[in-house]
Amino acid sequence: MNPAAWEKKPLTVDEVLNARMVSYPFTVRDICLVTDGGGAIILTNPERARSLKKSPVYVLGCGQAITHANISSMPDLTVTGALSSGKEAYAMAGLSAKDIDVVELYDAFTINTVLFLEDLGFCAKGEGGSFVSGGRIAPGGSLPVNTNGGGLSYCHPGMYGLFLLIEAVRQLRGECGERQVKDAETAIAHGNGGVLSSQSTIILGTSATV
């Protein structure tokens, strides 16, 4: 639904499962794109933001966590630092997962999306697979996730995190056309670095949330 997305054709489960294997169990369709791309965010104080041409979007909370350097040193392969960074961001914002309208996650691999949905409190640990089944996070689903197409279909120029923020801001401004989430007032953008090593969570809101 994103006219700027690299991959816009329908993709079936069978096509994913039967695609070229890269690193078991991930096929080429489970792994982010390699594209060109760039973006920018302007951060300023609320007073100046209110005088600009476009409606401001506010930073309500943020959190960061680093858990390891090498994947072999990851404390628990099923739990990421998003558990800590998310709690910090929610506490600062005074919100919880149930208060979030739009979710933008760094989907370098399909497993990342599931892990982050669990660690950020949208479902219980181990329930991510069943949680996303049936179109829950697809367009029109009850929890809009990676509305720009994500790193799996929109773009991935090596560092994707900035695009999470850009899409979150666009959604909260109502600028997303066909893929726009109706009445979106809060969004979470979650970035990932290294080999699931570093995690950063930001919660954004419209003026109605301040």
FIBA-280326 format. One record per residue (C-alpha): residue number from 1; residue in one letter; x, y, z. Coordinates in pm, whole numbers, plus 50000, padded with zeros to 5 digits. Each point is the difference from the previous one (the first is absolute). Layout:
(NUM "A" (X Y Z)) ...
END
This chain:
(1 "M" (50000 50000 50000)) (2 "N" (50305 50228 50006)) (3 "P" (50057 50137 49649)) (4 "A" (50370 50045 50079)) (5 "A" (50048 49640 50117)) (6 "W" (50246 49783 49810)) (7 "E" (49781 49687 50025)) (8 "K" (49629 50057 49942)) (9 "K" (49884 49668 49852)) (10 "P" (49786 49763 50211)) (11 "L" (50205 49737 50185)) (12 "T" (49857 49669 50120)) (13 "V" (50112 49778 50285)) (14 "D" (50092 49727 49751)) (15 "E" (50217 50243 49803)) (16 "V" (50189 50087 50318)) (17 "L" (50046 49639 50108)) (18 "N" (50111 49890 49653)) (19 "A" (50235 50291 49937)) (20 "R" (50378 49955 49989)) (21 "M" (50136 49898 50341)) (22 "V" (50261 50239 50140)) (23 "S" (50054 49889 50358)) (24 "Y" (49759 49740 50134)) (25 "P" (49714 50054 50067)) (26 "F" (50013 50337 49823)) (27 "T" (49947 50027 49627)) (28 "V" (50086 50308 49796)) (29 "R" (49644 50120 50068)) (30 "D" (50064 50003 50376)) (31 "I" (50288 50244 49965)) (32 "C" (50003 50376 49945)) (33 "L" (50061 50160 49663)) (34 "V" (50327 50158 49889)) (35 "T" (49917 50337 49843)) (36 "D" (50111 50359 49974)) (37 "G" (49816 50256 50209)) (38 "G" (50028 50287 50241)) (39 "G" (49795 50209 50238)) (40 "A" (50008 50272 50262)) (41 "I" (49817 50105 50315)) (42 "I" (49992 50352 50144)) (43 "L" (49990 50015 50379)) (44 "T" (49923 50330 50169)) (45 "N" (49825 50141 50305)) (46 "P" (49617 50013 50023)) (47 "E" (49983 50379 49968)) (48 "R" (50189 50007 49671)) (49 "A" (49818 49689 49873)) (50 "R" (49663 50169 50038)) (51 "S" (50108 50278 49761)) (52 "L" (50103 49764 49719)) (53 "K" (49792 49909 49695)) (54 "K" (49917 49644 50104)) (55 "S" (49837 49880 50321)) (56 "P" (50257 49905 50264)) (57 "V" (50035 49647 50127)) (58 "Y" (50121 49970 50360)) (59 "V" (50253 49767 50160)) (60 "L" (49811 49854 50294)) (61 "G" (50253 49744 50118)) (62 "C" (50321 49822 49906)) (63 "G" (50223 49721 50123)) (64 "Q" (50318 49821 49899)) (65 "A" (50170 49672 50086)) (66 "I" (50316 49813 49906)) (67 "T" (50017 49636 50107)) (68 "H" (50302 49847 49824)) (69 "A" (50259 50040 49725)) (70 "N" (50006 49658 49833)) (71 "I" (49691 49789 49939)) (72 "S" (50170 49714 50185)) (73 "S" (49993 50220 50312)) (74 "M" (49630 50086 49978)) (75 "P" (49857 49921 50345)) (76 "D" (49683 49843 49856)) (77 "L" (49942 49946 49628)) (78 "T" (49626 50041 50049)) (79 "V" (50013 50333 50186)) (80 "T" (50148 50323 49865)) (81 "G" (50095 50330 50160)) (82 "A" (49666 50131 49875)) (83 "L" (49858 49867 50325)) (84 "S" (50206 50260 50190)) (85 "S" (49990 50285 49749)) (86 "G" (49624 49959 49960)) (87 "K" (49935 50011 50374)) (88 "E" (50208 50317 50027)) (89 "A" (49816 50167 49712)) (90 "Y" (49655 49900 50130)) (91 "A" (50084 50128 50348)) (92 "M" (50116 50336 49865)) (93 "A" (49692 50034 49780)) (94 "G" (49758 49878 50267)) (95 "L" (49859 49755 49745)) (96 "S" (49995 49626 49934)) (97 "A" (49977 49780 49691)) (98 "K" (49619 50015 50002)) (99 "D" (50020 50379 49952)) (100 "I" (50201 49982 49676)) (101 "D" (49822 50050 49665)) (102 "V" (50286 49939 49754)) (103 "V" (50306 49773 50036)) (104 "E" (50317 50043 49793)) (105 "L" (50262 49728 50063)) (106 "Y" (50345 49941 49855)) (107 "D" (49928 49684 49801)) (108 "A" (50346 49898 49879)) (109 "F" (49863 49644 50013)) (110 "T" (49647 49870 50047)) (111 "I" (50091 49867 50346)) (112 "N" (50085 50355 50117)) (113 "T" (49641 50111 49962)) (114 "V" (49873 49711 50210)) (115 "L" (50266 50046 50271)) (116 "F" (49937 50374 50027)) (117 "L" (49621 49964 50015)) (118 "E" (50049 49764 50294)) (119 "D" (50268 50203 50178)) (120 "L" (49812 50328 49955)) (121 "G" (49693 49851 50167)) (122 "F" (49759 49959 49710)) (123 "C" (49973 49628 50076)) (124 "A" (50147 49752 50246)) (125 "K" (50339 49837 49950)) (126 "G" (49968 49702 49771)) (127 "E" (49665 50112 49859)) (128 "G" (50134 50222 49720)) (129 "G" (49940 49747 49725)) (130 "S" (49635 49948 50081)) (131 "F" (49959 50373 50073)) (132 "V" (50096 50106 49648)) (133 "S" (49803 49726 49824)) (134 "G" (49671 50072 49831)) (135 "G" (50096 50347 49884)) (136 "R" (50011 50171 50339)) (137 "I" (50300 50216 49900)) (138 "A" (49911 50024 49630)) (139 "P" (49834 50304 49842)) (140 "G" (49654 50025 50152)) (141 "G" (50100 49783 50295)) (142 "S" (49947 50093 50363)) (143 "L" (50368 50093 50054)) (144 "P" (50160 50186 49706)) (145 "V" (50369 49898 49982)) (146 "N" (50266 50132 49759)) (147 "T" (49749 50197 49800)) (148 "N" (50256 50118 49743)) (149 "G" (50084 49640 49906)) (150 "G" (50298 49972 50232)) (151 "G" (50352 49892 49916)) (152 "L" (49853 49690 49841)) (153 "S" (49815 50181 49720)) (154 "Y" (50048 50381 50023)) (155 "C" (50376 50051 50010)) (156 "H" (50314 49922 50198)) (157 "P" (50305 50214 49918)) (158 "G" (50216 49838 50270)) (159 "M" (49867 50210 50289)) (160 "Y" (49621 49981 50014)) (161 "G" (49918 50152 50339)) (162 "L" (49942 50355 49878)) (163 "F" (49723 49879 49769)) (164 "L" (49808 49870 50302)) (165 "L" (49988 50351 50143)) (166 "I" (49907 50156 49667)) (167 "E" (49707 49763 49949)) (168 "A" (49881 50045 50359)) (169 "V" (50001 50378 49957)) (170 "R" (49821 49976 49665)) (171 "Q" (49731 49777 50151)) (172 "L" (49941 50238 50289)) (173 "R" (49973 50289 49756)) (174 "G" (49751 49810 49783)) (175 "E" (50223 50014 49693)) (176 "C" (49999 49634 49894)) (177 "G" (49720 49980 49747)) (178 "E" (49869 49649 49938)) (179 "R" (50201 49851 50287)) (180 "Q" (49899 50266 50252)) (181 "V" (49890 49867 50340)) (182 "K" (49676 50169 50096)) (183 "D" (50009 50234 50301)) (184 "A" (50362 49914 50087)) (185 "E" (50117 50201 50301)) (186 "T" (50285 49789 50138)) (187 "A" (50278 49805 49833)) (188 "I" (50295 49793 50113)) (189 "A" (50320 49978 49795)) (190 "H" (50247 49734 50101)) (191 "G" (50352 49973 49860)) (192 "N" (50244 49712 50014)) (193 "G" (50377 49996 49956)) (194 "G" (50279 49746 49976)) (195 "V" (49904 49634 50042)) (196 "L" (49691 50079 50210)) (197 "S" (50252 50183 50221)) (198 "S" (49865 50352 50041)) (199 "Q" (49636 50106 50019)) (200 "S" (49839 50342 49998)) (201 "T" (49633 50078 50054)) (202 "I" (49827 50333 49939)) (203 "I" (49634 50079 50064)) (204 "L" (49854 50289 49802)) (205 "G" (49669 50181 50027)) (206 "T" (49788 50271 49842)) (207 "S" (49922 50327 50177)) (208 "A" (49690 49831 50145)) (209 "T" (50226 49776 50212)) (210 "V" (50206 50277 50159)) 
END
